[in-house]
Amino acid sequence: MSIVKDADKGWKRITRKIFALNGKIVSAGIHTDAGTEKNGVSIAQVATYNEFGTERIPARPFIRLSFENHKKEWGDEAETQLTAMINSGKTASGALNAVGRHMKKDIVSIIGDTSQLRHNAPSTIAKKGFDKPLYETGKLKAAIDYKVK
C-alpha cells in the first residue's frame, strides 16, 4: 500500500489570496456621489455632458481618452499588484487600491491638457480668461476618484 503525502508548498496560500479578489472591482472616474455644482447640477452629470458632449458642449472624452492612453499601464499595474499579493503580505484591498490610485492619477492628469482635449471656444476663453478644457471651478478635477467594491 502506498502513502500519499500532501506537501503544500504555498499553493493554498496563493489561491486564498487570489480568491480574495473574487467579485471585487475597481472603478475610477466621477461617481454619482461626487457632489453638485452651485447650480444644483451633479458633478456626475457635468462629467457626462463633457465626456459625450451636448448640443452646445463639444465632447471632451477625458475618461475614455485616459483609458485608451493608459490601459496597458493599468493592466501592468494590476499584474504588479497581483504579484505583490502572491509574493508578499499585500492584501487584495491594498492591491486594488494601488490600481485605483494609478487610474485616478492618469484621469486627473488629462484635465486642462489642450494637447489631448478639444480647445475651448474663443468665447469661452474670453469668459474664463484661459484655455484649460474641463477646468473652470476645479470641482470636476477634484471629484475624480476611485472606488474598490
N, C-alpha and C positions, 0 to 999 in steps of 0.2 A: 504494500500500500504506500502510495506517495503522499507527501505532506506539502500542502500549498501554504506559502507564507506571503502575506500581503506586505510588501515593502514599499509603502508610500514614500516617495522622495519629494514631496511637496505638491503633488497633483491636487490633493484635496484642498489645500490652502489656496492654490491658484484658481481652481474652479469656484470656490466660495467667493473669492474677490470678484471674479468675472460675473458671477450670478448676482452680485450686489448691484450691478449696473442694469439688470433686467427691468425694463419698463421705465427707466429714467430717461429724461430728455433735457437738453439744454436749448433754451430759446433766447435769442438776442435780438434787440431792436427796441421798438416802442411798444410797451404793453398797455393794456386797457386801463390799468390803474396809475398811469403816468401823470395824472392831474389835468388841469384845464388852463386855458389862456384866460386873460382878463375878460374877454367877451363871452366866456362860458363854453366855448368850443373845446372839446377834449384834445389833448396833445396827440392822442392816437389818431383822431380824425385829421388833424393838421398834417401829421406824418403821412396818412393815407392820401390826402389831397396832393401832397408834394411827390410822393412815390409814384403815383399813377397819373397825376395831372387832372385838371378840370377844364371847363370851357375857358376859364380865364388864367389858369395856372399851368404852365408847361410841366410835363413830367420831369422830375429830377429823382430818378430811382436810386437813392443813396443806399438802401438796404440790399436791393438786388445787385447793384454795382459792387458793393462790398463783398457779397457772396461770390460773384464771378471773379473778382480780383484776388480773393484770399481763400477760396475753397480748398486748394491744395494745402496751404499753410494750416488751415483749420483741421484738415484730416491728419496732417503730420503732427499737430499738437495733440490731437486725440490719441494717436498712436504712441507718442511720447508719454502721455499720462497713463495709458494702459500699461505700458512697460514699467513705469514707476510703481504702479499698483502691484504688479506681479513681483517685481524685484525688491521692493522696499515696503515700508509700512504705510504708504499712501492709501488713503481711503477712496472709495468710489465718489463720495461727496467732494473730497479735495480735488480729485482728478477732474470731475465735471465742472467745478468752479473755476479751475485753471483754464479750461477750454472756453468757458463763458467770458472770463476776463479778456482773453485774447480776441474773441469775436467782438466784444464791446469796444475795445481799443481800436480795432480796424474800422468799425462802423462810425465811431466818433471822428476818426481822422478824415473822413471824406467831407464832413460839413465845412462849407466855405471853400472847398477846393475847386477853383474855377478851371483847373486843367481837366477835370473829370465831369463836372456838372455844367449844365447849360447856364450861361451867364444870366444875370438879372437884366430885365429890360431897362433901357435908358431912363424911363420914367421912375422905375423902382430904385435905380441907383441915385437919382436926384432926390427922391423921397428919403431914402435911408442914409445917403451920404457915402455909401461904399458898395462894392460889388462882391458880396460874400453870399453865394446861394445858400438858402436854408438857414441863414443866420440873421436874426433880427433882434429877438429878445434874449436869445441864448437858451430858452426853455426847451426847445426841441433837442438840441445837443445835450443838455443836462439830463434829459429824460431817457436817453439811450441807456439801456441796462440789459442785464441777462438774468435768467431765472433757471434754476435747476428744479425739475419736478420729478 
